Amino acid sequence: MTGPVAKAVILLNGEPYRGEISAEACYVICCDGAYAWAKGRVRIDENLGDFDSLEEVPEPRPLQKFPSEKEKTDGELAVDRALELGASEIIFYGGGGGREDHFLGNLHLIYKAVRAGMASAVLQLNGATIALCGKGGQKFFCRKGQTVSLLPFGGDAHIIRLQGVKYAAEDLRLCYGSTRGISNLTLSEAFSFRVKKGYVLVVINEEVV
């Protein structure tokens, strides 16, 4: 891929993603061991990491090899690379399963991306879609009957005009450390809300109730 990067796709070395990966008009960064499940399935523009969990030399060959003992995960290095390339959107595949500490770290990666100014940051798992939203209006397309949860991330959050779900709200205050916002239900093929304050983690379960 050549030219400016608008959207980045990052492939992580967690549970292999089983669905379709769309790479059209995206810059695809493959992190270390993700190459084992991603090669042949999706175009890879850049391989990145310390390659401590890969038994073969990936193609295309990495621009550099990072040390295995470092302060950032390969996923965070990939976020830094996407920001360097000017991406305004980012979607991760393969970030679930396996080690719980890495999964929690991956949630912080989408938080980092949005805080750095990206308009959209999504963690696409086999069983759910997880997105991080900052201030402003948000609209998500879905299927009727999906379970959706809204959780504050990094501190308290204030949502106004939550629509398209069973438990709609005009003034929803989410306190960091509380479970309010868990298990709502979509009523149509889209739901929307506006974040007035803070950051909101949106979890859309794949299964329809």
GICORSUL-V937272 format. One line per field, one symbol per residue. burial: # if it has 9 or more other ideal C-beta (glycine too) atoms within 8 Angstrom, else .. A space follows every 50 residues. Layout:
BEGIN
burial = ???
END
This chain:
BEGIN
burial = ....#.#########.#...#....##########.###..#.#.##### #..#...#...#...#.......##########.#.##########.... .##.###.######...#.#######.######....#.#.#.#.##### ###..#######.##......#.#.#....#..###...######..### #####....
END
